[in-house]
């Protein structure tokens, strides 16, 4: 039995991850949450689940617990906006928490970053810190500091790609919350050809990977992975083009795709000007970059486990559309 300290349990990924650990293990869990009322899973389902009402801004209050008890730390909490708060939580307090852990007791730190800060070779993407939102920029800054920490050899950073998930018992991810806005336009979207590609993963599959990492603290990615100073894993199904995704969504709704009009970048720029669409620097970069793909992404199947969502059809079904 391990003692596991978890931040971010009230989020979409956090719900799936914590529920999996509650249901499938006997590990003792310490959940740091600002508002326990947001927890939609049953944290009284079994003994050994401790709710710590607080937040990352006061992480030093738990220094004794972190130093003396914790075997695994799962760091999924994040601040999304506000320059000062985002830097304080995503960088300063996250590093503070890491340095409160005891290298002689802690066997694994699982740190959640975002694939947005990586290029196609899984190296740091410079435009992420140049043009990224506060969230993306601070994730870049924190990850850059991880190799300098005394406990760096215990850290494995996970980089989720596009995350789907959520249901009546779990909060929806940003993408799943907006999926109906996309599908209701499928009759129009299916007529356009778009140059772009991406990876996606369901939060249930993220939970499967995290559970594996918890129970296999000696696991390390293959040697051919780029050396970032700490172990790294990109979480996602194999890359898929935008056109493939549109075709599969169309098929799911029984819509035929006969031919498509290429939506060239120059035409996109004209439409942006005509309709006076406001774009920040990161959105503009993303529009030009287009192919957010990575090397060697993993899912539970990469570890001999069963995937929850491996196809767009399964993703649509799981999303309830």
C-alpha positions as CSV (number, residue, x, y, z in Angstrom):
1,X,0.0,0.0,0.0
2,X,1.3,3.4,-1.0
3,X,0.5,6.9,0.4
4,X,-0.4,9.1,-2.5
5,X,-0.7,12.9,-2.5
6,X,-3.0,14.2,-5.3
7,X,-3.6,17.7,-6.4
8,X,-6.3,18.6,-9.0
9,X,-8.7,15.8,-8.0
10,X,-11.7,18.1,-8.6
11,X,-10.9,18.5,-12.3
12,X,-12.0,16.3,-15.2
13,X,-8.8,14.2,-15.4
14,X,-8.6,14.3,-11.6
15,X,-12.0,12.7,-11.2
16,X,-11.2,9.8,-13.5
17,X,-7.7,9.3,-12.0
18,X,-8.8,9.5,-8.4
19,X,-11.9,7.3,-8.9
20,X,-9.7,4.6,-10.6
21,X,-7.3,4.7,-7.6
22,X,-10.2,4.4,-5.1
23,X,-11.9,1.6,-7.0
24,X,-9.0,-0.5,-8.1
25,X,-6.4,-0.1,-5.3
26,X,-6.0,0.0,-1.6
27,X,-3.6,2.9,-1.6
28,X,-4.0,5.6,1.0
29,X,-5.0,8.8,-0.8
30,X,-4.6,12.4,0.3
31,X,-6.6,14.8,-1.9
32,X,-5.8,18.5,-1.7
33,X,-8.9,20.3,-2.8
34,X,-10.2,23.9,-2.3
35,X,-13.8,22.9,-2.4
36,X,-14.7,19.3,-1.5
37,X,-18.3,19.9,-2.7
38,X,-16.9,19.8,-6.3
39,X,-15.9,16.1,-5.8
40,X,-18.6,14.0,-7.6
41,X,-17.0,10.6,-6.8
42,X,-17.6,8.8,-3.5
43,X,-14.6,9.6,-1.4
44,X,-16.2,7.7,1.5
45,X,-16.3,4.5,-0.6
46,X,-13.5,2.9,1.5
47,X,-11.1,3.7,4.3
48,X,-7.9,5.5,3.6
49,X,-9.2,8.5,1.6
50,X,-8.3,11.8,3.2
51,X,-9.7,15.2,2.1
52,X,-7.3,18.0,2.8
53,X,-9.3,21.3,2.4
54,X,-6.8,23.8,1.1
55,X,-4.9,24.8,-2.0
56,X,-1.5,25.0,-3.6
57,X,-1.0,28.6,-2.4
58,X,-0.5,27.2,1.1
59,X,1.3,24.0,0.3
60,X,3.8,24.6,3.0
61,X,1.1,23.7,5.6
62,X,1.4,20.1,4.5
63,X,5.2,20.0,4.7
64,X,5.2,17.4,7.5
65,X,2.9,15.0,5.6
66,X,4.9,15.4,2.4
67,X,8.3,15.0,4.1
68,X,7.4,12.0,6.3
69,X,4.6,10.0,4.6
70,X,4.2,10.4,0.9
71,X,5.4,7.7,-1.5
72,X,3.8,9.0,-4.7
73,X,2.8,12.6,-5.6
74,X,0.4,13.2,-8.5
75,X,0.5,16.9,-9.5
76,X,-2.5,17.7,-11.7
77,X,-3.7,21.0,-10.2
78,X,-3.2,24.0,-12.4
79,X,-4.2,27.7,-12.6
80,X,-5.6,28.7,-16.0
81,X,-5.5,32.4,-16.1
82,X,-4.3,35.6,-14.4
83,X,-0.6,36.2,-14.8
84,X,0.3,36.5,-11.1
85,X,-1.8,33.6,-9.9
86,X,-0.9,31.3,-12.8
87,X,2.9,31.8,-12.3
88,X,2.6,31.4,-8.5
89,X,0.6,28.1,-8.6
90,X,1.9,26.5,-11.8
91,X,5.6,27.3,-11.2
92,X,6.5,28.6,-7.7
93,X,4.2,26.4,-5.6
94,X,4.5,23.4,-7.8
95,X,8.3,23.4,-7.4
96,X,7.9,24.1,-3.7
97,X,5.7,21.0,-3.3
98,X,8.2,18.9,-5.2
99,X,11.0,20.1,-2.9
100,X,9.0,19.2,0.2
101,X,9.0,15.5,-0.7
102,X,11.6,13.2,0.8
103,X,13.8,11.4,-1.8
104,X,14.2,8.5,0.7
105,X,10.4,8.0,0.9
106,X,9.0,9.3,-2.3
107,X,9.4,6.9,-5.1
108,X,7.5,8.7,-7.9
109,X,6.4,12.2,-8.8
110,X,3.9,12.4,-11.7
111,X,3.8,15.9,-13.0
112,X,1.1,17.0,-15.4
113,X,2.2,19.4,-18.1
114,X,0.7,20.0,-21.6
115,X,1.7,18.7,-25.0
116,X,1.3,22.3,-26.2
117,X,4.8,23.1,-25.0
118,X,6.4,20.4,-27.1
119,X,7.4,20.4,-30.8
120,X,7.0,17.4,-33.2
121,X,10.2,15.8,-31.8
122,X,9.0,16.1,-28.2
123,X,11.5,18.9,-27.5
124,X,10.5,22.2,-26.0
125,X,8.6,24.4,-28.5
126,X,10.0,28.0,-28.2
127,X,6.8,29.7,-29.5
128,X,5.0,28.2,-26.5
129,X,6.7,30.7,-24.2
130,X,6.8,33.5,-26.8
131,X,3.1,33.4,-27.7
132,X,1.4,31.1,-25.3
133,X,-1.3,32.0,-22.8
134,X,-0.4,32.3,-19.2
135,X,-1.3,28.6,-18.7
136,X,1.0,27.4,-21.5
137,X,3.8,29.8,-20.7
138,X,3.9,28.8,-17.0
139,X,3.9,25.1,-17.9
140,X,6.9,25.7,-20.1
141,X,8.6,27.6,-17.3
142,X,7.9,24.9,-14.7
143,X,9.0,22.0,-16.9
144,X,12.3,23.8,-17.7
145,X,13.1,23.9,-14.0
146,X,12.4,20.2,-13.2
147,X,15.8,18.8,-14.1
148,X,17.4,21.3,-11.6
149,X,15.5,19.8,-8.6
150,X,17.2,17.6,-6.1
151,X,14.5,14.9,-6.6
152,X,14.5,15.1,-10.4
153,X,15.3,11.4,-10.9
154,X,11.9,10.6,-9.3
155,X,9.9,12.9,-11.7
156,X,8.0,11.7,-14.7
157,X,6.2,14.4,-16.7
158,X,3.1,13.5,-18.6
159,X,2.0,15.7,-21.5
160,X,-1.7,15.1,-22.3
161,X,-2.7,16.0,-25.9
162,X,-6.4,16.9,-26.6
163,X,-8.4,15.7,-23.7
164,X,-12.0,14.5,-23.8
165,X,-14.1,13.3,-21.0
166,X,-16.9,14.0,-18.6
167,X,-20.4,12.7,-17.8
168,X,-23.2,13.2,-15.3
169,X,-20.8,12.2,-12.5
170,X,-17.7,14.0,-13.7
171,X,-16.9,17.5,-14.9
172,X,-16.4,17.8,-18.6
173,X,-13.1,18.7,-20.2
174,X,-13.0,22.0,-22.2
175,X,-13.2,20.0,-25.5
176,X,-16.0,17.7,-24.5
177,X,-18.0,20.6,-23.2
178,X,-17.9,22.2,-26.6
179,X,-18.2,19.1,-28.8
180,X,-21.9,19.6,-29.5
181,X,-21.0,23.0,-31.0
182,X,-18.8,21.2,-33.5
183,X,-21.2,18.3,-34.3
184,X,-24.1,20.6,-35.0
185,X,-22.1,22.2,-37.8
186,X,-21.0,18.9,-39.3
187,X,-23.3,19.3,-42.3
188,X,-21.3,22.4,-43.3
189,X,-17.8,21.3,-42.0
190,X,-17.8,18.1,-44.0
191,X,-17.5,20.0,-47.2
192,X,-14.2,21.5,-46.4
193,X,-10.7,20.1,-46.6
194,X,-8.4,21.3,-43.8
195,X,-4.6,20.9,-43.5
196,X,-3.8,19.9,-39.9
197,X,-3.4,16.9,-37.6
198,X,-3.4,16.2,-33.9
199,X,-3.6,13.5,-31.1
200,X,-6.5,13.0,-28.7
201,X,-7.1,10.9,-25.5
202,X,-10.0,10.3,-23.2
203,X,-9.5,11.1,-19.5
204,X,-10.4,7.5,-18.7
205,X,-7.3,6.4,-20.6
206,X,-5.2,9.0,-18.9
207,X,-6.3,7.4,-15.6
208,X,-5.2,4.0,-16.9
209,X,-1.7,5.3,-17.7
210,X,-1.4,7.0,-14.3
211,X,-2.5,3.9,-12.4
212,X,0.2,2.0,-14.2
213,X,2.9,4.5,-13.3
214,X,1.8,4.5,-9.7
215,X,2.2,0.7,-9.5
216,X,5.4,0.6,-11.5
217,X,7.7,3.3,-10.0
218,X,10.7,1.9,-11.8
219,X,9.2,2.3,-15.2
220,X,11.2,4.6,-17.5
221,X,10.5,5.5,-21.2
222,X,12.6,3.9,-23.9
223,X,16.2,5.2,-24.4
224,X,15.4,6.6,-27.8
225,X,13.2,9.2,-26.2
226,X,14.7,12.7,-26.2
227,X,16.7,13.5,-23.0
228,X,14.8,16.3,-21.3
229,X,16.5,15.8,-17.9
230,X,13.4,14.1,-16.5
231,X,11.4,11.2,-17.8
232,X,8.6,12.2,-20.2
233,X,5.5,10.7,-21.7
234,X,3.1,12.2,-24.3
235,X,-0.4,10.9,-23.7
236,X,-2.4,10.4,-26.8
237,X,-3.7,8.0,-29.5
238,X,-1.8,7.9,-32.8
239,X,-2.0,11.1,-34.8
240,X,-5.1,11.8,-36.9
241,X,-5.6,14.4,-39.6
242,X,-8.4,17.0,-39.4
243,X,-9.8,15.5,-42.6
244,X,-9.9,12.0,-41.1
245,X,-11.6,13.3,-38.0
246,X,-14.2,15.1,-40.0
247,X,-14.8,12.0,-42.1
248,X,-15.2,9.8,-39.1
249,X,-17.5,12.2,-37.3
250,X,-19.6,12.5,-40.5
251,X,-19.8,8.7,-40.8
252,X,-20.8,8.4,-37.1
253,X,-23.8,10.7,-37.9
254,X,-24.6,8.9,-41.2
255,X,-23.4,11.8,-43.3
256,X,-21.7,11.1,-46.7
257,X,-18.6,13.0,-47.7
258,X,-18.4,13.2,-51.5
259,X,-15.8,15.9,-52.2
260,X,-14.3,18.8,-50.3
261,X,-13.3,22.4,-50.9
262,X,-9.7,23.1,-49.8
263,X,-9.7,25.6,-47.0
264,X,-6.3,27.2,-47.8
265,X,-4.5,29.2,-45.2
266,X,-4.7,32.4,-47.4
267,X,-8.5,31.9,-47.7
268,X,-8.7,31.4,-44.0
269,X,-6.8,34.7,-43.4
270,X,-9.3,36.5,-45.7
271,X,-12.3,35.1,-43.9
272,X,-10.7,36.2,-40.6
273,X,-10.4,39.7,-41.9
274,X,-13.9,39.8,-43.5
275,X,-15.6,38.6,-40.3
276,X,-13.2,40.6,-38.1
277,X,-12.4,37.5,-36.0
278,X,-10.2,38.4,-33.0
279,X,-7.1,36.2,-32.7
280,X,-4.4,36.4,-30.0
281,X,-0.8,35.5,-30.7
282,X,-1.1,31.9,-29.7
283,X,-4.2,31.3,-31.9
284,X,-2.3,32.9,-34.8
285,X,0.7,30.7,-34.2
286,X,-1.6,27.6,-34.0
287,X,-3.3,28.4,-37.2
288,X,0.1,28.6,-39.0
289,X,1.7,25.6,-37.2
290,X,-1.4,23.3,-37.9
291,X,0.2,19.9,-37.2
292,X,0.3,19.4,-33.4
293,X,1.9,15.9,-33.5
294,X,4.4,14.2,-31.3
295,X,6.6,11.1,-31.3
296,X,5.8,7.9,-29.4
297,X,2.5,8.9,-27.7
298,X,1.2,6.4,-25.3
299,X,-2.2,5.0,-24.1
300,X,-3.0,2.2,-21.7
301,X,-2.5,-0.2,-24.7
302,X,1.2,0.8,-24.7
303,X,1.5,-1.0,-21.3
304,X,-0.5,-4.1,-22.2
305,X,-3.8,-2.6,-20.9
306,X,-7.1,-2.0,-22.6
307,X,-8.0,1.4,-24.1
308,X,-11.3,3.0,-23.3
309,X,-11.3,5.2,-26.5
310,X,-9.1,4.3,-29.4
311,X,-11.2,5.7,-32.3
312,X,-13.2,8.8,-33.1
313,X,-16.4,6.6,-33.1
314,X,-15.7,5.4,-29.6
315,X,-15.0,9.0,-28.5
316,X,-18.3,10.2,-29.9
317,X,-20.1,7.4,-28.2
318,X,-18.4,8.1,-24.9
319,X,-19.2,11.8,-25.3
320,X,-22.9,11.0,-25.5
321,X,-23.5,12.6,-28.9
